[in-house]
Amino acid sequence: MDVVTIGETMVLFTPQNTGLLRYAKDFSLSFAGAESNLAVGLARLGHRVGWMSQVGQDEFGEAILSFLRGEGVDTTQVKKHPAAPTGLMVKEPLHRRELRVYYYRSNSAASKMDESFLNEDYLAGAKYLHLTGITPALSGSCRAMALKAVELAKKHGVKVVFDPNYRSKLWGEAEAKAALGEIAAQADIVLPGIEEGVLLTGESGPERMASRLLERGAGLVVVKLGTKGAFYASAANSGYVEGFPVKEVADPVGAGDAFAAGLLSGLLDGLSLAEAVRRACAVAALAVEVRGDFEGLPLRETLMRFMNQSGQDVLR
């Protein structure tokens, strides 16, 4: 694999109409998970990616596996729990400027994962191990598993990519700061947003955040700045990369996962840091213009057209 990622994917229910969830009657069914979003994004860009997880031995779990296999993601390392269910997520699009998210993942199949799930040979064969701060938040055993995965990756020279992805609904700020800081200190690449940068470093600006994380051991830090783009820093160089214009944000959920997929794609293709971050910004811009967590993730041809020309394409 080019990239191996570990984490939970849930079945996602989204109302067809905006407003309070209590009045919703019709829902669409899809899938949601930061790690599987990244996996789909990389697979669509032509990279080999594997997803390690556990789903319930239920129809929701089968639907997730079928979907990811269809996207070209390797699921050979996914297990099925005979009793615990696949997790659920529900979106509540109140109006254009506010979206609420609800999780039903307590005691889910994925939360039961532990160190025994890790296939050392499978991890050793990857170029990158991708983790988010969501996985260690699921349970104590998941946190231990994430740390063990980092240990195994470093043992075999696999670069560790860490997106803090702080979720306040999953754990408290103090606990999250300690756990996320422990993983960030061992990661080769750290991808915080502004709020996560503040949580991890106590600093308020992207340059100072990146400096602190580099001091703690990261080799590359990329601070995501939303529509403004991103700031990247390594021991060798640093700089800002402008974001791509977004006409209308249809769904902001999954933007950070799309960014990570674009960045890793660029690094795998041997691009410079600045160009890899530019690709990350482009993938994120395309993703948020489409409703859904992964639906807007582009194919390589679409991404290249978007980055190299302006205007609307009509392919006949």
N, C-alpha and C positions, 0 to 999 in steps of 0.2 A: 504494500500500500504506500501511496505518497503520504497520506494522512490517516491516522486512526483517531477517532473521537469517542468519548464515553459519556453517556448521559441518558436521561429519560425523555421519551416522546409520549405525548398524550393525545387522545382523541379530542378534537376541538369542535365545539358547537358555537355557531355564530348566528344571531337572529337576522332575518332577512330585512328587517326594518330597524331604524334607529329609535331610541327612547328607552324608558325603564324596562328592565328585563322582565318584570312581573307582567307586562302586557304583550310579551312576545309569544307568537303562536307558531311561526314557521322558522326552522333553523336549517342551516347547511352544515354538513359534517366534513371536517377536514382533519389535519394533524398539526401538532405544535410541539416543538422542542428545539432549544437553541442548537444542540449538537446535531440533530438530524437536519435542521435548516442548513447548517454549514456543510454537512455531507452532501445534500442535494445540490447546493450551490457549486461545490467543487466538482461533483460528477457532471453537472451540466457544462462546465468549462473544460471537460475532458480529462480530469484527473482521477486517479484511483484512490478511493476512500472507503474506509471500513468503519462501521458503527458498532460499538459494543454496548449492550444494554440487557434489560430483562423486561418482558411484557407479561401480561396475564395470559393464562391458557383460556382465552375467550375470543369472541369474534372481533372485538376492538383490537386486540393484539394481532390477530391474523390480518386485519385490514392494514395496520401499520407496516407489518412485514411485507405484505404484497405491494404496497405503495413504494416503499424504499427500494425493494428489489427492482421494481419497474423503472425507477430512476437511475439504476446502475450502481447503487450503493451495496457494498458487501455486508451481508447480515449473518455470516456464518458464526459469528461470536455472540449472537443474541440467544438468550435462554428464555424458557417459558416457565412461569411459576404456577404450580398446580392449584393454588388457593387464592393468592393475592391478586387483585384486579389490575387491569391497565388503568393508568391515571386519566383523569378528565380535566378539561379546561373549558371555560365558558367566557366569551367576550360579551361586554355590554356597551355597544356604541351609543352613548347618550346623545351626542350630536357631533358636529364636525370637529370640535376642539377638545372633546373629552371622551376617552375610551377607558372603561374599567374592565379588569380581568379577574376572574375567580378561578381558584385551583381546587380540585378535589383529588389530591394525590397522597394524602396521609395514609400510610400503610399500603401504598401501591406496590406492585411487583418490583418496579425499579428501585424503590426505597429499601428493598430487601437485599440489594447487591452488597457484596463484601469482597475482600481480597481474593477469595477463591475464584472469582469470575475472571481474573486477569490471566490471559494467555501470554506468557513471557516471550515465546518465540514469535507470536503474531505482532506484539508491540516492537520487538527488536527489528523486525523487517520494515518498519515504517521510517519515513524521513522526518515526520513531525507527529507529535502527540498533542492533540487539542483537548483542553479541558475548560470548563466554565465554573464559575462560583455557584452554579445551581446544584451541581451534583453533590458537593460536600454538604449542602444545606438539607438534603433529603433525609439523612439519618446519620448516626454515628458510624455505622458500618460503611456507608457511602463515603464519608469523609476519610476514613482509614484507607478505603480502596483508592481514592483519588491520590492520596499521599504515596501509597505504594506504587501506583502507576507512574508517578513522577520519578520515584526512586529507580524503577526498572528502566524507564526511558533514559535517564542519565547514565545508568550502568552500561547501556548499549549505544550511547552516543546519539540518541534520538532527541531532536530539539523539542522542547516543551513550549507550547503556545498557551497562554492563559488569558481568558477573558473574564474579569471579575464578576460581571453580570449579577450585581447585587439585587436580591429580591427581598424587600422588607416583609412581605407576607410569609416568607419561609423561615426567617430567623431574626433575632434581635441584632441591633447595630454592633454592640460590643462583641458578641460571639462571632458575627460575620467578619468584623475587622481583624480579629485574631486568626481565624481560619484562612481567610483570603490572603492576609499578609504572609502567612506561612508558605502558601503555595507560590505567591508572587515572588518571594525571595529566592525561590529555586527555579523559576521559569526563565527560559531564554528570551521569550517575547511576551510582553504584557500589553494588553489592549483595553485600558480603562476609558470609560466616559468621564465627563467632568465630575459628576457626583461621586463616582467610584474612586476617582483620583483623590478627591477630598477625603473620603473615608479611609483610604489606604495611607495617605501621606500627611494629611492635615494642611496641605498647601492649597491655594486658591487659583493658581494660574497653571496652564499646561506645561510651560517650560520648567517651572519649579517642581511640579509633580513628576515629570519625566526624570529630572535630575535626581530626585530622591529615590525613585525606583531603580535607576541605574546604579546609584551608590549601594543599594541593597543587593545587587547581584544580577539584575536583568541585563541582557545584551542589547535589546532593542525595546523601546517603549513607543507606542503609538497612541496618542490621546485623541479620542473621537470628539469632534466638535459639531456634530449634526450637519446642518446645511452649510455651515462655514467651512467644512472640510476636516482636516486633521493636522496635528503636529506630531512629527516623528523625531526621535533622538536615539543615537547610539554613541559609542565612544568615539567614532570617526566623524560623524556629521549629524546635522539636525536641520529642520526646516518646516515650514508650513506648506500644505498643499490645499488649494482651494477646492471646495465642493462643486458638484455639478448642479446646475439649476434644476429645481423640481417644480413643475407647473402646479401640481396639486398632490398633497399627501393623502393617498387613499387609505393607508394603514401603516402606522409607524412601527408596529410590532415586527420584530425580525430584522430591523435595519442593521443592528450591530452584528448579527450573524452573517448577513450579506456582506458587510464590511470585512469581516474576518475571512470569509471565503475568497473575496477579491484580493485581499492582501496575500494570503497563502498561495493563491494561484499565480500572482505576480512573482513571488519569491521562488516558486517551483519552476517558473519559466525563465529564471535568471535575470529578471528586471532589476534596475537600480532601486534603492529604497524609495526614492521620490516617485518613480514610475509605478512601483508596486502599491504605494499608498494612493496614487491617483486612480489606479484600477479599482482599489477598494472603495473609494468614493463613488466611482461610476456604478459599481454593482449595487451599492446601497441606494443610490438615487433611483435606479431602475426598480429596485425591490419595493420601495415605499409608494411608488405610483400605481401599484396594483393591490387590490384587496386580498389579504391573506398573508400568512407568515412566509410562505415559500413560492407562491404562485408567480411572483414577479422576478424571481431569480433567473438571469438570462442565460441563454446558450452562448457559446463563444462568438458565433457569427454576429448575433444581436449586440453583444457587448462591444465588439470591434466597430461595428457601424455607429453605435451610439457615441463612442469615444472619438471617432475620426470625422464625424460630420454632424451638421445641425439640421433641423427641420424634421418633417415626418416622412417616414418611408412607407411607400405603397408597393408591396412586392406582388407582381402580377405573373 
